[in-house]
Amino acid sequence: MTRPAAVPEPPILAVAGSRIVAGADVVTLRGFGLGGWMNMENFITGYAGTESQMRRAMRRTLGEEGYQRFFGRLMKAFFTDDDAALLRALGLNSLRIPVNYRHFERDDAPFQYREEGFALLDRMIALCARHGIYTIIDLHAVPGAQNQHWHSDNPTQWAGFWAQRQFQDRVVALWERIADRYRGNGWVAGYNPVNEPADAHGDVIGPFYRRVERAIRAVDPDHILFLDGNRYSTQFHELGDPLPNCVYTAHDYALPGFVDGGPYPGVSRGQYIDRDTVEETFLARTAYMRETGTPIWVGEFGPVYTGDPQRDAQRYTLLEDQLEIFARHDASWALWTYKDVGLQALAGVSPESGYRRRLAPFLEKKARLGVDSWGGTDAGVRDVLDPIEELFRREFPGFAPYPWGAHRWIHGHIRHVMLAEAMVDEYARTFAGLSPAEAEALADDFALPACVVRTRLADILKAAAGGPRDAEPVTAAAAP
């Protein structure tokens, strides 16, 4: 692939009323989230449980050299110039980069920062800049966990971050370090201090946001802060008045796009959902932005795909409706997610690859047991769940734990914590016997030329973003 000519660095983005601007020009951010790279998730790369659990198991199985060579290659192959060129070919201009704090700081050495984590982020920001792509740095997993689920590297369903001042101190200090490193960099669109916070009592998130905003501004007064609402970026009333030069971030997943979603239009989880309902939900989730006259950025959204042509056609229709709604309301957006092992992303690791073939029996078992929250259903474990759910209905009828109530709390404990933890080592054992060189080579299955690209999804995004007609094509297998 021929690298593009150097792209001039733009002015640092800023908030001007309800728009994002670069100098005198209005900028609408359209792009992807890069889940599975500096913050790994089980449905994205295929493991069970949380990233920390998986990494410990992989180190035990592969040994230190095999572990280092596999993950070292994976971090390079997962997103390269080829991937950035594909985004530009679709007319996209931004990439949200989720990061796990553990790349920058160890729990046994707080406030001591790891240069290797910053080197990974430096490379990605520079790579995207070569292709004219803005980056948003998203702290997706924080010490103590800011929400109750796997994507904050949380094995417990308890968000300890909000109750522990020392965890909050570490996040503030980390953001001071990040802001110092990237201040003045026009290709960094801004900082997303905490992904999908879930402060159960709602009385810490507002003061914490004001504290981290002051700390960042003291180091870097210019970059935008992208602030997620509480309860997984859907509620904003605890945040108070808007802070200056901040974009408030809604996440807008639609029920028909979930793994257990019904037809579209049609009934999902007992609710009839059509295009009007999708817009009503969007308007409810972004009411704070319109009331305060601040920009709208949908930081995550997007359906998962089933492999059934008819159902997936309905999900593409759902996506097209959402993109049209966002455009009509001048909303920026980042689709979740760019690359995975076949559930949701634009680019998927090929089913014929060595990685997917090796993992196939494990993925089948995960699906049968409904271990992944995002990628599995409870169909195979109803005999276990039925009596537990009935017990709670009978004995604890008013029990409604934060954030989603008793039903999902039960499933979280049984499927996504208990069964997931039992499967952690099974994932690692699928790589048993590989030499370090073989482990390293297997990571290349995540490189774009070896992946399958959803052509229908690419077409929809190009139409929504106005992709350039003369963009350089990227070689990859195609999927509908």
Residue pairs with C-beta under 8 A, 6 or more apart in sequence:
1 81
1 82
1 85
1 472
1 474
2 472
3 81
3 130
4 85
4 88
4 130
4 131
4 132
6 130
7 129
7 130
7 131
7 132
9 129
9 185
9 186
9 187
10 22
10 23
10 186
10 187
11 22
11 23
11 186
12 22
12 184
12 185
12 186
12 188
12 222
12 223
13 20
13 21
13 22
13 27
13 134
13 186
13 189
13 190
13 223
13 224
14 20
14 21
14 22
14 222
14 224
14 245
15 21
15 224
15 244
15 245
15 246
15 247
15 294
15 295
17 293
18 289
18 290
18 293
18 294
18 295
18 296
18 330
19 26
19 27
19 295
19 330
20 26
20 27
20 28
20 29
20 189
20 224
20 247
20 295
20 297
20 332
21 27
22 186
27 93
27 134
28 330
28 332
29 93
29 94
29 134
29 136
29 189
29 297
29 332
29 333
29 334
30 91
30 92
30 93
30 94
30 332
30 333
30 464
30 465
31 87
31 92
31 93
31 94
31 95
31 96
31 133
31 134
31 333
31 334
31 335
32 87
32 92
32 95
32 96
32 334
32 335
32 336
32 337
32 338
32 346
33 95
33 96
33 98
33 138
33 299
33 300
33 334
33 335
33 336
33 337
33 338
34 78
34 79
34 95
34 96
34 97
34 98
34 124
34 337
34 338
34 339
35 41
35 44
35 98
35 151
35 336
35 337
35 338
35 340
36 44
36 45
36 78
36 337
36 339
36 340
37 75
37 78
37 79
37 97
37 98
37 124
38 75
38 97
38 98
38 99
38 100
38 103
38 117
38 120
38 121
39 51
39 98
39 99
39 100
39 140
39 141
39 151
39 153
40 47
40 51
40 54
40 100
41 51
41 150
41 151
41 374
42 48
42 49
42 50
42 54
42 150
42 371
42 372
42 374
42 375
42 420
43 340
43 341
43 343
43 344
43 372
43 373
43 374
43 375
44 337
44 339
44 340
44 341
44 343
44 345
45 340
45 341
45 446
46 341
46 355
46 359
46 362
46 363
46 427
47 54
47 424
47 427
48 54
48 366
48 371
48 372
48 419
48 420
48 421
48 423
48 424
48 426
48 427
49 150
49 155
49 420
49 421
49 423
49 424
50 150
50 153
50 154
50 155
50 420
51 100
51 141
51 153
52 102
52 153
52 155
53 155
53 421
53 424
54 424
54 427
54 428
55 67
55 71
57 424
57 425
57 427
57 428
58 67
58 70
58 71
58 427
58 428
58 431
59 67
60 425
60 428
61 425
61 428
61 429
61 431
61 432
62 70
62 428
62 431
62 434
62 436
62 439
63 436
65 436
66 434
66 435
66 436
66 439
66 440
67 439
69 436
69 437
69 439
69 440
70 431
70 436
70 439
70 440
70 442
70 443
71 443
72 440
73 440
73 441
73 443
73 444
74 443
74 446
75 120
77 443
77 444
77 446
77 447
78 339
78 446
79 124
79 127
79 338
79 339
80 127
80 447
80 448
81 127
81 130
81 131
82 447
82 448
82 449
82 474
83 338
83 339
83 347
83 448
84 95
84 127
84 128
84 130
84 131
84 133
85 131
85 471
85 472
85 474
86 346
86 347
86 448
86 453
86 474
86 476
87 95
87 131
87 133
88 131
88 132
88 133
88 468
88 471
89 462
89 467
89 468
89 471
89 472
89 473
89 474
90 458
90 461
90 462
90 465
90 467
90 471
91 461
91 462
91 465
91 466
91 467
91 468
91 471
92 133
92 461
92 465
92 467
93 132
93 133
93 134
93 465
94 133
94 134
94 135
94 136
94 189
94 332
94 334
95 124
95 128
95 133
95 134
95 135
95 136
95 334
95 338
96 135
96 136
96 138
96 192
96 299
96 334
97 121
97 124
97 125
97 135
97 136
97 137
97 138
98 138
98 140
98 195
99 117
99 121
99 137
99 138
99 139
99 140
99 141
100 140
100 141
100 153
101 139
101 141
101 142
101 143
101 170
101 171
101 174
102 141
102 153
103 114
103 116
103 117
103 120
103 121
104 113
104 114
104 117
104 118
104 174
104 177
104 178
105 111
105 112
105 113
105 114
105 143
105 170
105 174
106 112
106 114
107 143
110 143
110 166
110 170
111 170
111 173
113 174
113 177
118 181
121 137
122 181
124 135
125 135
125 182
125 185
125 187
125 188
128 134
128 135
128 187
129 135
129 187
133 187
134 187
134 188
134 189
135 187
135 188
135 189
136 188
136 189
136 190
136 191
136 192
136 226
136 334
137 178
137 182
137 188
137 190
137 191
137 192
138 192
138 195
138 226
138 299
139 171
139 174
139 175
139 192
139 193
139 194
139 195
140 151
140 152
140 195
141 151
141 152
141 153
141 154
141 195
142 152
142 161
142 167
142 170
142 171
142 194
143 161
143 166
143 167
143 170
143 171
144 159
144 160
144 161
144 163
144 164
144 167
145 152
145 153
145 154
145 156
145 158
145 159
145 160
145 161
146 152
146 159
146 161
146 162
146 194
146 195
146 196
146 197
146 198
147 154
147 159
147 196
147 197
147 198
147 232
147 403
148 154
148 157
148 158
148 159
148 198
148 402
148 403
148 412
149 157
149 373
149 412
149 416
150 373
150 416
150 420
151 195
151 196
152 159
152 195
152 196
155 417
155 421
156 417
157 409
157 412
157 413
157 417
159 198
159 199
159 200
160 167
161 167
161 168
161 171
162 199
162 200
162 201
162 204
162 205
162 208
163 204
168 208
168 211
171 193
171 194
171 212
172 211
172 212
172 215
175 191
175 193
175 212
175 215
175 216
176 215
176 216
176 218
176 219
178 191
179 191
179 216
179 219
179 220
179 223
180 219
180 220
182 188
182 220
182 223
183 219
183 220
183 222
183 223
184 220
184 222
188 223
189 223
189 224
190 223
190 224
190 225
190 226
190 247
191 216
191 223
191 224
191 225
191 226
192 225
192 226
192 227
192 228
192 249
192 299
193 209
193 212
193 216
193 225
193 226
193 227
194 208
194 228
195 228
195 233
195 299
196 228
196 232
196 233
196 251
196 300
197 205
197 228
197 229
197 230
197 232
197 233
198 230
198 231
198 232
198 402
198 403
199 205
199 230
199 238
200 402
200 403
202 230
202 238
203 238
205 230
205 238
205 239
206 238
206 239
206 240
209 227
209 239
209 243
210 240
210 243
213 225
213 243
213 246
216 223
216 225
222 245
223 245
224 245
224 246
224 247
225 243
225 245
225 246
225 247
226 246
226 247
226 248
226 249
226 297
226 299
227 239
227 243
227 246
227 247
227 248
227 249
228 249
228 251
228 299
229 235
229 236
229 239
229 248
229 249
229 250
229 285
229 288
230 236
230 238
230 239
231 403
232 251
232 403
233 249
233 250
233 251
233 299
233 300
234 250
234 251
234 285
236 248
236 287
236 288
237 288
239 248
239 288
241 292
242 248
242 292
242 294
246 294
247 294
247 295
247 296
247 297
247 332
248 288
248 289
248 292
248 294
248 295
248 296
248 297
249 297
249 298
249 299
250 282
250 285
250 286
250 289
250 296
250 297
250 298
250 299
251 285
251 298
251 299
251 300
251 301
252 281
252 282
252 285
252 298
252 300
252 301
252 322
253 300
253 301
253 302
254 261
254 273
254 278
254 281
254 301
254 303
254 318
254 322
255 261
255 262
255 268
255 269
255 271
255 273
256 262
256 263
256 264
256 265
256 266
256 268
256 273
256 303
256 314
256 315
256 318
257 264
257 302
257 303
257 304
257 315
257 318
257 319
258 268
258 269
258 303
258 304
259 304
259 306
259 343
259 374
259 375
259 376
259 377
260 268
260 269
260 377
261 268
261 269
261 303
261 315
262 268
262 269
262 273
263 311
263 314
264 273
264 274
264 314
264 315
264 317
264 318
265 272
265 273
265 274
265 275
266 272
266 273
267 273
271 277
275 321
278 318
278 321
278 322
278 325
279 321
279 325
282 298
282 322
282 325
282 326
282 329
283 290
283 329
286 296
286 298
286 329
286 331
288 294
289 295
289 296
290 296
295 330
295 332
296 326
296 329
296 330
296 331
296 332
297 331
297 332
297 333
297 334
298 326
298 331
298 332
298 333
298 334
299 333
299 334
300 334
300 335
300 336
301 322
301 333
301 335
301 336
302 319
302 335
302 336
302 337
302 344
303 315
303 316
303 318
303 319
303 344
304 315
304 343
304 344
304 374
304 375
305 312
305 315
305 343
305 344
305 454
306 312
306 315
309 480
312 480
316 456
316 457
316 460
319 457
319 460
320 460
320 464
323 333
323 460
323 461
323 464
324 464
325 331
326 332
326 333
327 464
335 346
335 461
336 344
337 344
337 345
338 345
338 346
338 347
339 345
339 346
339 347
339 348
339 349
339 446
339 448
339 451
340 348
340 349
341 348
341 349
341 355
341 356
341 359
341 363
342 348
342 349
342 351
342 356
342 452
343 374
343 375
344 374
345 454
346 453
346 454
346 457
346 458
346 461
347 448
347 451
347 452
347 453
347 454
347 476
348 451
348 452
348 453
348 454
348 479
349 355
349 356
349 445
349 446
349 450
349 451
349 452
350 356
350 445
350 450
350 451
350 452
350 477
351 357
351 452
353 445
353 450
354 442
354 445
355 442
355 443
355 445
355 446
356 445
358 430
358 431
358 442
359 427
359 430
361 430
362 423
362 426
362 427
362 430
365 423
365 426
366 372
366 375
366 376
366 423
367 375
367 376
367 380
368 380
369 376
369 380
369 381
369 415
369 419
369 423
370 376
370 377
370 378
370 379
370 380
370 381
370 411
370 415
370 419
371 415
371 416
371 419
371 420
371 423
372 416
372 420
373 411
373 412
373 415
373 416
376 415
378 385
378 411
378 415
381 414
381 415
381 419
384 414
385 410
385 411
385 414
388 410
388 414
389 407
389 410
392 399
392 406
392 410
396 406
399 406
400 406
401 409
431 439
431 442
434 442
444 450
448 474
448 476
449 474
449 475
449 476
450 476
451 476
451 477
452 476
452 477
452 478
452 479
453 476
453 477
453 478
453 479
454 479
454 480
455 478
455 479
455 480
456 480
461 467
